[in-house]
Amino acid sequence: MALGQYQQESKKYLSINHGKVVQGTGESKQLFSYVDGTIEAIYTKRSTFGSEVVTRWYIDLRDGADLYSLCLPYSSGVFKSIILALAADRELTASTPVRIEPYEGRNGYTKVVVYASGVKLDWITKQLPPQETITIGGRQVKDDSKQMEFITSLVQTIQGRINKNT
C-alpha cells in the first residue's frame, strides 16, 4: 500500500494594467510581458464590494502544472480584443498553446495581441454592434449591452471548441 497526499492546486490570479500582465498587489506586485498556456475555461464571476455588485471575466490558462486566471473587467476593451482574436481561430482546441501579450499603445491605452500555436490572430470581425447612448438620471451613458451579447456568444463558441476534445 502506498500513502500520499494530494496537493491543493493553487491558482495564480493575474490582471492587465498599463500594457503589462500583473500578478499580485502592492509590494508583492510583479509585471510580465505576456501570459501563455492552454485555455481551460472562460467564465464570469460576480463579487460584492460594499453595496455594489461587480462582474468580471476570467480566462483560465494552464502551463504545465501552473494554472493562471486572468481577471478582466466585464466591459473591458482588452477582454473584447482577446475574445475577438480567439474566436477567429477555428482550429482552437484545449491543447492549442495561446499567448496573450498586452502593450501600451501610443495613445496610452492598453492593447493586446493574441497568438495561437505561435501565429498572431486577427479579429474575427472589426464590426461590433454599435454602442447606444442612453439617459440615466439625467446623464448620457454609453450602453454596450449589444456588444457584450455578441462577445458572450463568441465566448460560447470558443468554449465549444476547447471543450470538444476534452
C-alpha positions as CSV (number, residue, x, y, z in Angstrom):
1,M,0.0,0.0,0.0
2,A,1.3,3.5,-0.9
3,L,0.5,6.6,1.0
4,G,0.4,10.1,-0.3
5,Q,-1.2,13.5,0.0
6,Y,-3.0,15.4,-2.7
7,Q,-1.6,18.9,-3.1
8,Q,-4.3,21.6,-3.4
9,E,-3.8,23.2,-6.7
10,S,-3.3,26.9,-6.3
11,K,-4.5,29.3,-9.0
12,K,-2.4,32.4,-9.7
13,Y,-4.6,35.4,-10.4
14,L,-3.5,37.9,-13.0
15,S,-4.7,41.2,-14.4
16,I,-3.6,43.5,-17.2
17,N,-2.7,47.1,-16.4
18,H,-0.7,49.7,-18.4
19,G,0.3,47.2,-21.0
20,K,1.6,44.6,-18.6
21,V,0.4,41.3,-17.1
22,V,0.2,41.9,-13.4
23,Q,0.5,39.3,-10.6
24,G,-0.1,40.3,-7.0
25,T,-0.7,43.7,-5.4
26,G,1.2,46.4,-3.5
27,E,4.8,45.5,-2.6
28,S,4.5,41.9,-4.0
29,K,3.3,43.1,-7.5
30,Q,5.2,41.5,-10.4
31,L,4.9,42.7,-14.0
32,F,5.2,40.5,-17.1
33,S,5.2,41.0,-20.8
34,Y,2.8,38.1,-21.6
35,V,1.0,35.0,-20.3
36,D,0.8,31.8,-22.2
37,G,-0.7,28.4,-21.8
38,T,-3.7,26.4,-22.9
39,I,-7.2,27.7,-22.3
40,E,-9.1,25.7,-19.8
41,A,-12.1,28.0,-19.2
42,I,-13.6,31.4,-19.8
43,Y,-16.3,32.5,-17.3
44,T,-17.7,35.4,-15.3
45,K,-17.9,35.8,-11.5
46,R,-19.8,38.4,-9.5
47,S,-18.3,40.0,-6.4
48,T,-19.9,42.4,-4.0
49,F,-17.9,45.4,-2.8
50,G,-19.9,47.2,-0.2
51,S,-23.3,47.5,-1.9
52,E,-22.0,47.3,-5.4
53,V,-22.1,44.1,-7.4
54,V,-19.3,43.8,-10.0
55,T,-19.0,41.2,-12.7
56,R,-15.6,40.2,-14.1
57,W,-14.4,37.9,-16.8
58,Y,-11.8,35.2,-16.0
59,I,-9.7,33.3,-18.6
60,D,-8.0,30.2,-17.0
61,L,-4.7,29.2,-18.7
62,R,-2.7,26.2,-17.9
63,D,1.1,26.0,-18.4
64,G,2.2,22.5,-17.2
65,A,1.4,22.3,-13.5
66,D,0.7,26.0,-13.2
67,L,-2.8,27.4,-13.5
68,Y,-3.3,31.1,-14.2
69,S,-6.5,33.0,-14.1
70,L,-6.5,36.3,-16.0
71,C,-9.2,38.6,-14.5
72,L,-10.6,41.5,-16.6
73,P,-13.5,43.9,-16.1
74,Y,-16.7,42.8,-17.8
75,S,-16.8,45.5,-20.5
76,S,-13.1,45.7,-20.9
77,G,-11.8,46.6,-24.3
78,V,-8.8,44.3,-23.7
79,F,-11.2,41.4,-23.0
80,K,-13.2,42.1,-26.1
81,S,-9.9,42.1,-28.2
82,I,-8.8,38.8,-26.7
83,I,-12.2,37.1,-27.5
84,L,-12.4,38.6,-31.0
85,A,-8.9,37.2,-31.7
86,L,-9.6,33.7,-30.2
87,A,-12.9,33.4,-32.0
88,A,-11.0,33.8,-35.3
89,D,-9.0,30.6,-34.7
90,R,-11.4,27.9,-36.0
91,E,-8.7,25.2,-35.1
92,L,-8.6,26.3,-31.4
93,T,-8.7,23.3,-29.0
94,A,-7.9,22.7,-25.4
95,S,-4.4,21.8,-26.3
96,T,-3.7,24.8,-28.5
97,P,-0.9,27.0,-27.0
98,V,-2.1,30.6,-26.6
99,R,-0.1,33.7,-25.8
100,I,-1.8,36.9,-24.6
101,E,0.6,39.8,-24.9
102,P,-0.6,43.3,-23.8
103,Y,1.2,46.5,-24.6
104,E,0.6,50.2,-24.2
105,G,-0.3,52.0,-27.4
106,R,0.8,55.5,-28.4
107,N,-2.4,56.9,-27.1
108,G,-1.7,55.5,-23.6
109,Y,-4.4,52.8,-23.8
110,T,-3.6,49.2,-23.2
111,K,-4.0,47.0,-26.3
112,V,-3.4,43.3,-26.7
113,V,-2.0,40.8,-29.3
114,V,-3.1,37.2,-29.1
115,Y,-1.2,34.2,-30.6
116,A,-2.4,30.6,-31.1
117,S,0.2,28.0,-32.0
118,G,2.7,30.8,-32.5
119,V,0.5,32.6,-35.1
120,K,-0.7,36.1,-34.5
121,L,-4.5,36.2,-34.6
122,D,-6.6,38.8,-36.3
123,W,-10.0,39.7,-35.0
124,I,-12.9,37.6,-36.4
125,T,-14.6,40.9,-37.2
126,K,-13.9,44.6,-37.0
127,Q,-17.6,45.5,-36.9
128,L,-19.1,45.3,-33.4
129,P,-22.7,46.2,-32.7
130,P,-22.7,49.9,-32.1
131,Q,-23.0,51.4,-28.6
132,E,-26.1,53.3,-27.9
133,T,-26.3,56.4,-25.8
134,I,-29.0,56.3,-23.2
135,T,-30.0,58.7,-20.4
136,I,-29.9,57.6,-16.8
137,G,-30.7,60.0,-14.1
138,G,-30.2,62.9,-16.5
139,R,-26.8,61.7,-17.6
140,Q,-25.8,60.5,-21.0
141,V,-24.3,56.9,-20.7
142,K,-22.9,54.6,-23.3
143,D,-24.8,51.2,-23.4
144,D,-22.6,48.4,-24.7
145,S,-25.1,45.6,-23.9
146,K,-25.5,44.6,-27.5
147,Q,-21.7,44.4,-27.9
148,M,-21.4,42.3,-24.8
149,E,-24.2,39.9,-26.0
150,F,-22.1,39.4,-29.2
151,I,-18.9,38.9,-27.2
152,T,-20.7,36.4,-24.9
153,S,-21.8,34.5,-27.9
154,L,-18.2,34.3,-29.1
155,V,-17.1,33.1,-25.7
156,Q,-19.6,30.3,-26.0
157,T,-18.2,29.4,-29.4
158,I,-14.7,29.4,-28.0
159,Q,-15.8,27.2,-25.1
160,G,-17.4,24.8,-27.5
161,R,-14.1,24.5,-29.4
162,I,-11.9,23.9,-26.3
163,N,-14.4,21.5,-24.7
164,K,-15.0,19.4,-27.8
165,N,-11.9,17.3,-27.3
166,T,-11.7,17.1,-23.5
